[in-house]
Amino acid sequence: MPLINPALQKAFAEWLTHLTSERRLSPKTVEAYERDARQFLTFLRGYRGTEPTLENLIDLTPADLRAFLSDRRGKDIGSRSLMRQLAGLRSFARYLERTERGEAAAFTTVRGPRITRTLPKPLTMSAARAVIDTDLRVDEDRPQWVLARDAAVFALLYGCGLRINEALSIPRKDAPIDGRDSVTITGKGNKMRAVPVLRQVSEAINTYLTLCPYLLAPDEPMFRGVKGGPLSPRIVQLAMQSLRGALGLPASATPHALRHSFATHLLGRGGDLRAIQELLGHASLSTTQGYTKVDAARLMTAYEAAHPRARAT
């Protein structure tokens, strides 16, 4: 919705600039916060029957905010999305207070919805290896360079624990080949980290680059779509979807599951939790600790399936 109140419009625009230039949030996060805040202001206009103003926001009560969250929940918005919306609104409220426009206390007093944390669902080691084995896909009616490209992307996700966007953003000049055994990644929050690259991953990337029919400029992404443009994450997801059917993998076998598999398999082989946190680019160790629960759950499943006393109970 367009903001009619000049003071609110000015504060809103300054807040978005603050998120981008000072807090250096990613463009997608800023876009999500802006969309969420506009949805709230649209709700407020209908809920109160007047155009939103700064004074409206300052005078909001916890009941007003709960009414908004209830309205969004009624539109089948999940708890995680509601938490993000609340985080964006709290950010705006803090900015208003910091710039001495007033204290919107309601945003800090309302608790967000409880989120049920689900454990990551990694692939087995054999399944993860099969995903990056192009020999298992020779019967597909796709160019060989495309099969090699997909295998190289999957190798980065599993062999280095990268997110899809991180893998697809690597420029040609930084390709970890020809003896280069690490790659520098810019992750969430524009935080950079160096990730070691296994020989098998380098070989998969080198095979793709050798077969790729397009001339790749040094500063452009090295992974390309069939028409020569930058490879879309959606194409990677579709490639994995095709592999699920061909290899008989479960629906939980997604590109992101390869990243989960990287962490879980490292932990299962005795990897240090702090080191795994750094490799994954997690801001908090508590996020990485979720993989310890995966490993414990897997061990318990194996115990219950194999131990005589477990089978007897």
Residue frames relative to the residue before (quaternion, step in Angstrom):
aa qw qx qy qz dx dy dz
M 1.0000 0.0000 0.0000 0.0000 0.00 0.00 0.00
P 0.4499 -0.6588 0.5140 0.3152 3.62 -1.04 0.68
L 0.3798 -0.7225 0.5299 0.2300 3.57 -0.98 0.82
I 0.2836 -0.7902 0.5266 0.1334 3.56 -0.67 1.16
N 0.6628 0.5100 -0.3133 0.4499 3.58 0.94 -0.85
P 0.4371 -0.7394 0.4379 0.2655 3.65 -0.49 1.13
A 0.6655 0.5084 -0.3165 0.4454 3.60 0.89 -0.87
L 0.6603 0.4908 -0.3008 0.4824 3.59 0.99 -0.83
Q 0.6358 0.5361 -0.3239 0.4510 3.57 0.99 -0.84
K 0.6585 0.5049 -0.3031 0.4685 3.58 0.98 -0.88
A 0.6688 0.4959 -0.3030 0.4637 3.60 0.90 -0.90
F 0.6355 0.5424 -0.3187 0.4475 3.56 1.02 -0.85
A 0.6770 0.4899 -0.2871 0.4682 3.59 0.89 -0.97
E 0.6569 0.5068 -0.3127 0.4625 3.60 0.97 -0.83
W 0.6221 0.5459 -0.3353 0.4501 3.57 1.05 -0.76
L 0.6606 0.5016 -0.3104 0.4644 3.59 0.90 -0.89
T 0.6346 0.5135 -0.3230 0.4787 3.58 1.04 -0.76
H 0.6216 0.5464 -0.3212 0.4603 3.57 1.05 -0.82
L 0.6558 0.5157 -0.3117 0.4547 3.60 0.94 -0.88
T 0.7062 0.4713 -0.2555 0.4625 3.55 1.00 -0.87
S 0.8005 0.3573 -0.1687 0.4507 3.57 0.66 -1.12
E 0.7630 0.3600 -0.2050 0.4962 3.60 0.96 -0.80
R 0.7502 0.3515 -0.2154 0.5170 3.57 0.83 -0.91
R 0.2558 -0.8248 0.4709 0.1806 3.56 1.33 -0.32
L 0.1962 0.7734 -0.5670 0.2046 3.54 0.89 0.98
S 0.6013 -0.5708 0.4116 0.3783 3.56 -1.18 0.51
P 0.6312 -0.5481 0.3797 0.3961 3.63 -1.10 0.56
K 0.6502 0.5181 -0.3301 0.4470 3.60 1.00 -0.75
T 0.6430 0.5101 -0.3277 0.4679 3.59 1.03 -0.74
V 0.6459 0.5079 -0.3185 0.4728 3.58 0.95 -0.85
E 0.6402 0.5239 -0.3202 0.4618 3.57 0.98 -0.84
A 0.6618 0.5006 -0.3060 0.4666 3.58 0.98 -0.86
Y 0.6490 0.5132 -0.3181 0.4629 3.60 0.96 -0.85
E 0.6487 0.5134 -0.3210 0.4611 3.57 0.96 -0.85
R 0.6602 0.5056 -0.3059 0.4636 3.59 0.91 -0.92
D 0.6649 0.5129 -0.3045 0.4496 3.57 0.92 -0.91
A 0.6665 0.4994 -0.3050 0.4619 3.57 0.94 -0.88
R 0.6449 0.5078 -0.3269 0.4684 3.59 1.00 -0.77
Q 0.6172 0.5329 -0.3493 0.4616 3.59 1.04 -0.70
F 0.6478 0.5126 -0.3182 0.4651 3.56 1.00 -0.79
L 0.6742 0.4911 -0.3035 0.4606 3.60 0.90 -0.89
T 0.6111 0.5310 -0.3422 0.4769 3.58 1.13 -0.66
F 0.6373 0.5126 -0.3180 0.4796 3.57 0.99 -0.84
L 0.6603 0.5297 -0.3102 0.4327 3.57 0.90 -0.95
R 0.6272 0.5362 -0.3397 0.4514 3.58 1.02 -0.76
G 0.7036 0.4404 -0.2743 0.4855 3.60 0.92 -0.84
Y 0.6541 0.5458 -0.3049 0.4257 3.57 1.05 -0.83
R 0.7820 0.3026 -0.1518 0.5234 3.56 0.99 -0.89
G 0.4303 -0.7400 0.4334 0.2816 3.56 1.24 -0.24
T 0.6974 0.3819 -0.2766 0.5398 3.59 1.23 0.38
E 0.5988 -0.5522 0.4280 0.3915 3.55 -1.26 0.36
P 0.5051 -0.6664 0.4518 0.3111 3.63 -0.87 0.89
T 0.0405 -0.7689 0.6379 0.0143 3.55 -1.12 0.77
L 0.6703 -0.4652 0.3704 0.4439 3.56 -1.27 0.14
E 0.6295 0.5413 -0.3295 0.4495 3.55 1.05 -0.79
N 0.5989 0.5583 -0.3540 0.4520 3.61 1.07 -0.73
L 0.6894 0.4952 -0.2845 0.4457 3.55 0.86 -1.01
I 0.6488 0.5202 -0.3190 0.4546 3.56 0.99 -0.82
D 0.7384 0.4329 -0.2201 0.4678 3.57 1.04 -0.84
L 0.4039 0.7323 -0.4757 0.2725 3.62 1.22 0.01
T 0.2842 -0.7350 0.5911 0.1723 3.54 -1.19 0.63
P 0.6579 -0.4883 0.3777 0.4313 3.59 -1.21 0.29
A 0.6103 0.5614 -0.3529 0.4334 3.60 1.07 -0.69
D 0.6209 0.5404 -0.3419 0.4533 3.58 1.05 -0.75
L 0.6863 0.4814 -0.2825 0.4663 3.56 0.92 -0.92
R 0.6326 0.5159 -0.3341 0.4713 3.58 1.03 -0.72
A 0.6089 0.5468 -0.3493 0.4563 3.59 1.08 -0.68
F 0.6379 0.5172 -0.3232 0.4703 3.59 1.03 -0.77
L 0.6705 0.4927 -0.2991 0.4672 3.57 0.89 -0.96
S 0.6355 0.5213 -0.3246 0.4680 3.58 1.04 -0.74
D 0.6350 0.5296 -0.3211 0.4617 3.57 1.03 -0.82
R 0.6705 0.4866 -0.2980 0.4742 3.58 0.95 -0.86
R 0.6250 0.5323 -0.3340 0.4632 3.56 1.05 -0.78
G 0.6410 0.5336 -0.3144 0.4533 3.58 1.08 -0.72
K 0.6697 0.4486 -0.2883 0.5168 3.57 1.28 -0.33
D 0.5462 -0.6614 0.3589 0.3680 3.57 1.28 0.52
I 0.3358 0.7111 -0.5368 0.3055 3.57 1.01 0.80
G 0.4278 -0.7451 0.4609 0.2222 3.57 -0.74 1.08
S 0.6961 -0.4956 0.3341 0.3977 3.54 -1.31 0.39
R 0.6517 0.5238 -0.3307 0.4376 3.58 0.91 -0.82
S 0.6585 0.4926 -0.3063 0.4795 3.60 0.99 -0.82
L 0.6330 0.5238 -0.3288 0.4657 3.58 1.04 -0.75
M 0.6326 0.5215 -0.3304 0.4677 3.57 1.02 -0.75
R 0.6453 0.5057 -0.3274 0.4698 3.60 0.99 -0.76
Q 0.6358 0.5245 -0.3321 0.4588 3.58 0.99 -0.81
L 0.6593 0.5025 -0.3041 0.4694 3.55 0.95 -0.89
A 0.6277 0.5348 -0.3325 0.4576 3.59 1.03 -0.77
G 0.6574 0.5084 -0.3073 0.4635 3.58 0.98 -0.83
L 0.6627 0.4987 -0.3019 0.4701 3.58 0.97 -0.86
R 0.6375 0.5150 -0.3265 0.4709 3.58 1.03 -0.73
S 0.6121 0.5452 -0.3404 0.4606 3.56 1.08 -0.73
F 0.6543 0.5000 -0.3061 0.4777 3.59 0.96 -0.87
A 0.6492 0.5202 -0.3162 0.4560 3.58 0.97 -0.89
R 0.6507 0.5085 -0.3188 0.4651 3.59 0.98 -0.83
Y 0.6345 0.5255 -0.3328 0.4588 3.57 1.05 -0.76
L 0.6295 0.5269 -0.3378 0.4603 3.60 0.97 -0.79
E 0.6676 0.4912 -0.2995 0.4726 3.57 0.98 -0.84
R 0.6638 0.5182 -0.3063 0.4438 3.57 0.93 -0.91
T 0.7299 0.3907 -0.2272 0.5128 3.59 1.06 -0.71
E 0.4934 -0.7179 0.3834 0.3070 3.56 1.33 0.48
R 0.3830 0.7053 -0.5043 0.3185 3.55 0.98 0.89
G 0.7174 -0.3817 0.2436 0.5294 3.56 1.27 -0.23
E 0.4124 -0.7086 0.5236 0.2317 3.54 -1.26 0.40
A 0.1540 -0.7857 0.5964 0.0571 3.58 -0.50 1.24
A 0.1564 -0.8649 0.4719 0.0690 3.54 0.41 1.30
A 0.5596 0.6416 -0.3931 0.3474 3.60 1.08 -0.64
F 0.6508 0.5518 -0.3263 0.4069 3.58 1.01 -0.76
T 0.7070 0.4463 -0.2701 0.4775 3.59 1.10 -0.54
T 0.6763 0.5127 -0.2993 0.4362 3.59 1.18 -0.38
V 0.6453 0.5157 -0.3251 0.4604 3.59 1.17 -0.48
R 0.3273 -0.7419 0.5561 0.1820 3.55 -0.85 1.00
G 0.4673 -0.6835 0.4889 0.2746 3.54 -1.07 0.75
P 0.6474 -0.5106 0.3816 0.4178 3.59 -1.25 0.22
R 0.5170 -0.6343 0.4771 0.3206 3.53 -1.14 0.66
I 0.2251 -0.7749 0.5811 0.1055 3.54 -0.92 0.96
T 0.3068 -0.7320 0.5809 0.1804 3.54 -0.84 1.01
R 0.2661 -0.7896 0.5352 0.1389 3.55 -0.46 1.20
T 0.1797 -0.7803 0.5923 0.0893 3.54 -0.71 1.09
L 0.4997 -0.6562 0.4761 0.3051 3.55 -1.06 0.73
P 0.5517 -0.5806 0.4689 0.3724 3.60 -1.10 0.61
K 0.2632 -0.7677 0.5669 0.1412 3.57 -1.12 0.67
P 0.1065 -0.8314 0.5437 0.0415 3.58 0.04 1.26
L 0.4850 -0.6053 0.5340 0.3365 3.52 -1.34 0.28
T 0.5552 -0.5361 0.4838 0.4127 3.53 -1.28 0.17
M 0.6539 -0.5134 0.3678 0.4166 3.58 -1.21 0.37
S 0.6648 0.5046 -0.3161 0.4511 3.58 0.93 -0.86
A 0.6507 0.5073 -0.3221 0.4642 3.59 0.99 -0.78
A 0.6430 0.5225 -0.3239 0.4568 3.59 0.97 -0.83
R 0.6556 0.4981 -0.3134 0.4731 3.59 0.99 -0.79
A 0.6361 0.5467 -0.3292 0.4337 3.58 1.01 -0.80
V 0.6124 0.5790 -0.3431 0.4148 3.56 1.06 -0.79
I 0.7620 0.3606 -0.2008 0.4990 3.61 1.00 -0.76
D 0.5353 0.6103 -0.4068 0.4189 3.59 1.27 0.26
T 0.2879 -0.7959 0.5097 0.1543 3.59 -0.27 1.24
D 0.5553 0.6192 -0.3964 0.3887 3.62 1.14 -0.45
L 0.6548 0.5123 -0.3107 0.4607 3.58 1.17 -0.53
R 0.7217 0.4170 -0.2331 0.5010 3.60 1.28 -0.12
V 0.3381 0.7842 -0.4762 0.2097 3.58 1.24 0.23
D 0.6554 0.5222 -0.3244 0.4387 3.61 1.15 -0.48
E 0.5114 0.6447 -0.4302 0.3712 3.60 1.23 -0.10
D 0.4167 -0.7092 0.5178 0.2352 3.55 -1.04 0.83
R 0.4564 0.6404 -0.4745 0.3955 3.55 0.58 1.23
P 0.6069 -0.5686 0.3971 0.3882 3.60 -1.08 0.62
Q 0.5927 -0.6031 0.4021 0.3511 3.55 -1.05 0.76
W 0.6484 0.5257 -0.3384 0.4344 3.60 0.98 -0.73
V 0.6143 0.5357 -0.3459 0.4648 3.59 1.13 -0.59
L 0.6394 0.5066 -0.3238 0.4791 3.58 1.00 -0.81
A 0.6531 0.5029 -0.3066 0.4760 3.58 1.02 -0.81
R 0.6192 0.5474 -0.3335 0.4536 3.58 1.06 -0.75
D 0.6693 0.4974 -0.2988 0.4640 3.56 0.86 -1.00
A 0.6519 0.5189 -0.3135 0.4554 3.57 0.97 -0.89
A 0.6509 0.5136 -0.3190 0.4592 3.60 1.02 -0.78
V 0.6378 0.5108 -0.3292 0.4731 3.59 1.00 -0.78
F 0.6759 0.4873 -0.2967 0.4666 3.58 0.87 -0.96
A 0.6190 0.5459 -0.3429 0.4487 3.58 1.09 -0.70
L 0.6456 0.5063 -0.3160 0.4765 3.60 1.05 -0.72
L 0.6536 0.5140 -0.3185 0.4551 3.59 0.99 -0.82
Y 0.7478 0.3878 -0.2158 0.4938 3.57 0.90 -0.92
G 0.7339 0.4471 -0.2476 0.4473 3.58 0.87 -0.91
C 0.7851 0.2762 -0.1468 0.5346 3.60 1.18 -0.51
G 0.4347 -0.7242 0.4456 0.2967 3.59 1.24 -0.15
L 0.3587 0.7601 -0.4797 0.2517 3.59 1.11 0.57
R 0.4716 -0.5867 0.5646 0.3387 3.51 -1.34 0.33
I 0.6603 -0.5151 0.3475 0.4217 3.61 -1.17 0.48
N 0.6977 0.4813 -0.2913 0.4436 3.59 0.75 -1.03
E 0.6111 0.5448 -0.3520 0.4537 3.58 1.10 -0.63
A 0.6703 0.4939 -0.2995 0.4659 3.57 0.92 -0.89
L 0.7157 0.4682 -0.2613 0.4474 3.57 0.91 -0.93
S 0.6617 0.5129 -0.3135 0.4481 3.60 1.20 -0.32
I 0.4616 0.6842 -0.4596 0.3280 3.62 1.22 -0.09
P 0.3292 -0.7562 0.5245 0.2113 3.65 -0.65 1.01
R 0.6763 -0.5146 0.3483 0.3955 3.55 -1.22 0.53
K 0.6594 0.5332 -0.3244 0.4190 3.61 0.94 -0.81
D 0.7215 0.4218 -0.2440 0.4920 3.61 1.19 -0.50
A 0.3143 0.7659 -0.5081 0.2373 3.59 1.25 0.23
P 0.3567 -0.7604 0.5016 0.2074 3.62 -0.69 1.03
I 0.3663 0.6921 -0.5291 0.3270 3.56 0.32 1.30
D 0.7783 0.3573 -0.2438 0.4551 3.56 -1.35 -0.03
G 0.7785 -0.3680 0.1792 0.4758 3.56 0.86 0.98
R 0.5344 0.5960 -0.4268 0.4208 3.60 1.21 -0.10
D 0.1399 -0.8563 0.4963 0.0297 3.58 -0.42 1.21
S 0.7415 0.2746 -0.2353 0.5651 3.59 1.17 0.48
V 0.1659 -0.7620 0.6165 0.1085 3.54 -1.29 0.35
T 0.3401 -0.7366 0.5503 0.1975 3.57 -1.01 0.84
I 0.1332 -0.8121 0.5680 0.0089 3.53 -0.70 1.17
T 0.2320 -0.7227 0.6314 0.1587 3.55 -1.12 0.76
G 0.1292 -0.8424 0.5226 0.0226 3.56 -0.31 1.29
K 0.7985 -0.2413 0.2046 0.5121 3.54 -1.20 -0.55
G 0.8071 0.2213 -0.1894 0.5136 3.53 -1.07 0.80
N 0.5056 -0.6737 0.3959 0.3657 3.58 1.29 0.42
K 0.3791 0.7139 -0.4956 0.3178 3.57 1.14 0.63
M 0.2687 -0.7840 0.5446 0.1288 3.55 -0.84 1.02
R 0.0275 0.7802 -0.6244 0.0252 3.54 -1.15 0.70
A 0.3583 -0.7057 0.5699 0.2211 3.54 -1.18 0.64
V 0.1093 -0.8032 0.5854 0.0138 3.56 -0.79 1.08
P 0.4034 -0.7100 0.5155 0.2599 3.62 -0.77 0.96
V 0.2353 -0.7762 0.5757 0.1038 3.56 -1.08 0.77
L 0.3985 -0.7249 0.5173 0.2195 3.55 -0.76 1.08
R 0.6411 -0.5364 0.3870 0.3892 3.57 -1.21 0.53
Q 0.6477 0.5311 -0.3281 0.4368 3.60 0.96 -0.83
V 0.6385 0.5142 -0.3246 0.4718 3.57 1.08 -0.73
S 0.6392 0.5252 -0.3172 0.4636 3.58 0.97 -0.87
E 0.6542 0.5136 -0.3136 0.4581 3.57 0.99 -0.84
A 0.6415 0.5173 -0.3276 0.4621 3.59 0.99 -0.78
I 0.6588 0.4968 -0.3057 0.4750 3.58 0.99 -0.82
N 0.6506 0.5201 -0.3145 0.4553 3.57 0.96 -0.85
T 0.6255 0.5312 -0.3338 0.4637 3.58 1.03 -0.78
Y 0.6543 0.5069 -0.3113 0.4669 3.58 0.93 -0.88
L 0.6868 0.4891 -0.2990 0.4468 3.60 0.82 -0.98
T 0.6256 0.5390 -0.3333 0.4549 3.58 1.09 -0.66
L 0.7394 0.4176 -0.2177 0.4812 3.58 1.01 -0.84
C 0.5254 0.6638 -0.4138 0.3348 3.61 1.15 -0.54
P 0.3517 -0.7817 0.4766 0.1952 3.63 -0.66 1.04
Y 0.6536 0.5336 -0.3108 0.4376 3.60 1.23 -0.18
L 0.4591 -0.6451 0.5376 0.2900 3.52 -1.20 0.65
L 0.1745 -0.8205 0.5414 0.0568 3.58 -0.55 1.17
A 0.3410 -0.7337 0.5537 0.1970 3.56 -0.66 1.13
P 0.6419 -0.5803 0.3362 0.3717 3.61 -1.02 0.76
D 0.7681 0.3809 -0.2033 0.4728 3.60 0.89 -0.87
E 0.5836 0.5783 -0.3774 0.4273 3.60 1.25 0.01
P 0.6261 -0.5335 0.3932 0.4107 3.62 -1.17 0.49
M 0.4458 -0.7250 0.4559 0.2606 3.57 -0.87 0.92
F 0.6817 0.4641 -0.3087 0.4740 3.62 1.10 -0.46
R 0.1141 -0.8299 0.5460 -0.0127 3.55 -0.76 1.15
G 0.4491 -0.6490 0.5421 0.2885 3.51 -1.25 0.56
V 0.7186 -0.4659 0.2912 0.4262 3.58 -1.25 0.21
K 0.7068 0.4287 -0.2675 0.4952 3.60 1.18 -0.47
G 0.6534 -0.5641 0.2977 0.4079 3.56 1.26 0.18
G 0.5821 0.5808 -0.3835 0.4204 3.58 1.23 -0.19
P 0.6999 -0.4364 0.3278 0.4607 3.59 -1.26 0.13
L 0.5118 -0.6624 0.4562 0.3019 3.56 -0.97 0.87
S 0.3515 -0.7493 0.5322 0.1782 3.55 -0.92 1.00
P 0.5570 -0.5986 0.4507 0.3582 3.62 -1.05 0.68
R 0.6028 0.5769 -0.3569 0.4200 3.57 1.08 -0.69
I 0.6334 0.5242 -0.3329 0.4617 3.60 1.03 -0.73
V 0.6243 0.5243 -0.3314 0.4750 3.58 1.06 -0.73
Q 0.6491 0.5166 -0.3128 0.4625 3.58 0.98 -0.83
L 0.6581 0.5015 -0.3062 0.4708 3.58 1.00 -0.83
A 0.6188 0.5385 -0.3414 0.4588 3.58 1.06 -0.72
M 0.6591 0.4890 -0.3062 0.4823 3.57 1.00 -0.80
Q 0.6117 0.5528 -0.3423 0.4507 3.56 1.05 -0.75
S 0.6443 0.5098 -0.3096 0.4787 3.56 1.02 -0.83
L 0.6575 0.5147 -0.3065 0.4569 3.57 0.99 -0.83
R 0.5855 0.5831 -0.3784 0.4171 3.58 1.03 -0.70
G 0.6839 0.4753 -0.2842 0.4749 3.56 0.95 -0.88
A 0.6873 0.5035 -0.2875 0.4376 3.56 0.93 -0.92
L 0.7742 0.3459 -0.1677 0.5028 3.58 1.02 -0.84
G 0.4561 -0.7061 0.4388 0.3176 3.57 1.26 -0.02
L 0.3398 0.7552 -0.4909 0.2707 3.57 1.06 0.75
P 0.5638 -0.6137 0.4217 0.3573 3.62 -1.11 0.50
A 0.6757 -0.5007 0.3580 0.4057 3.57 -1.29 0.31
S 0.6109 0.5677 -0.3436 0.4318 3.58 1.20 -0.47
A 0.5480 0.6025 -0.3995 0.4207 3.60 1.28 -0.14
T 0.1491 0.7799 -0.5797 0.1833 3.55 -0.01 1.36
P 0.6745 -0.4577 0.3453 0.4651 3.62 -1.18 0.16
H 0.6658 0.5007 -0.3185 0.4523 3.60 0.94 -0.80
A 0.5783 0.5810 -0.3776 0.4306 3.58 1.17 -0.51
L 0.5768 0.5695 -0.3845 0.4417 3.60 1.16 -0.45
R 0.6218 0.5195 -0.3274 0.4860 3.57 1.09 -0.69
H 0.6267 0.5166 -0.3252 0.4844 3.57 1.04 -0.81
S 0.6500 0.5311 -0.3140 0.4436 3.56 0.97 -0.88
F 0.5963 0.5721 -0.3435 0.4463 3.57 1.04 -0.82
A 0.7143 0.4530 -0.2585 0.4666 3.58 0.80 -1.04
T 0.6819 0.4995 -0.2989 0.4428 3.58 0.87 -0.94
H 0.6813 0.4829 -0.2967 0.4633 3.59 0.91 -0.87
L 0.6146 0.5285 -0.3467 0.4720 3.59 1.08 -0.66
L 0.6624 0.5046 -0.3009 0.4648 3.55 0.92 -0.93
G 0.6608 0.5214 -0.3032 0.4467 3.57 0.99 -0.84
R 0.6960 0.4315 -0.2627 0.5103 3.56 1.21 -0.49
G 0.6706 -0.5362 0.2942 0.4197 3.57 1.22 0.39
G 0.3345 0.7631 -0.4942 0.2482 3.61 1.20 0.33
D 0.4938 -0.6562 0.4902 0.2919 3.57 -1.12 0.74
L 0.5194 -0.6811 0.4229 0.2958 3.56 -0.84 1.04
R 0.6491 0.5155 -0.3234 0.4565 3.61 0.97 -0.79
A 0.6477 0.5114 -0.3175 0.4670 3.56 1.00 -0.82
I 0.6437 0.5116 -0.3197 0.4708 3.58 1.00 -0.81
Q 0.6026 0.5540 -0.3498 0.4556 3.59 1.05 -0.74
E 0.6767 0.4879 -0.2937 0.4668 3.59 0.91 -0.91
L 0.6514 0.5198 -0.3200 0.4506 3.58 0.97 -0.83
L 0.7039 0.4578 -0.2602 0.4767 3.58 1.00 -0.82
G 0.3902 -0.7253 0.4820 0.2988 3.59 1.16 -0.50
H 0.3167 0.7425 -0.5232 0.2732 3.58 1.12 0.66
A 0.4296 -0.6980 0.5087 0.2635 3.58 -0.94 0.88
S 0.7879 0.2373 -0.1061 0.5582 3.57 1.07 -0.75
L 0.5060 -0.6520 0.4745 0.3060 3.55 -1.02 0.81
S 0.5753 0.6063 -0.3791 0.3971 3.59 1.12 -0.61
T 0.6040 0.5468 -0.3572 0.4567 3.60 1.11 -0.61
T 0.6819 0.4807 -0.2825 0.4735 3.56 0.93 -0.90
Q 0.6073 0.5895 -0.3508 0.4007 3.58 1.07 -0.69
G 0.4956 0.6519 -0.4298 0.3805 3.59 1.22 -0.27
Y 0.6353 0.5477 -0.3313 0.4321 3.57 1.12 -0.61
T 0.5715 0.5629 -0.3956 0.4472 3.58 1.17 -0.40
K 0.6349 0.5194 -0.3247 0.4709 3.57 1.11 -0.67
V 0.6010 0.5493 -0.3520 0.4617 3.57 1.09 -0.70
D 0.6833 0.4893 -0.2908 0.4573 3.55 0.86 -0.99
A 0.6484 0.5123 -0.3187 0.4643 3.58 1.00 -0.82
A 0.6501 0.5160 -0.3138 0.4611 3.58 1.00 -0.84
R 0.6481 0.5184 -0.3135 0.4615 3.57 1.05 -0.80
L 0.6437 0.5158 -0.3168 0.4683 3.57 1.02 -0.81
M 0.6551 0.5108 -0.3173 0.4575 3.58 0.97 -0.83
T 0.6228 0.5343 -0.3357 0.4625 3.58 1.05 -0.75
A 0.6585 0.4994 -0.3012 0.4757 3.56 0.98 -0.90
Y 0.6339 0.5345 -0.3249 0.4549 3.57 1.02 -0.82
E 0.6962 0.4821 -0.2829 0.4504 3.55 0.82 -1.00
A 0.6718 0.4996 -0.2983 0.4584 3.57 1.12 -0.63
A 0.8020 0.3477 -0.1428 0.4642 3.57 1.03 -0.77
H 0.6626 0.5413 -0.3306 0.3982 3.59 0.98 -0.74
P 0.5241 -0.6691 0.4218 0.3157 3.63 -0.77 0.98
R 0.6749 0.4850 -0.3115 0.4607 3.59 0.90 -0.84
A 0.6309 0.5275 -0.3431 0.4539 3.59 1.04 -0.73
R 0.6726 0.4915 -0.3038 0.4623 3.59 0.99 -0.82
A 0.6605 0.5329 -0.3106 0.4282 3.56 1.13 -0.63
T 0.6440 0.5349 -0.3311 0.4354 3.59 1.14 -0.53
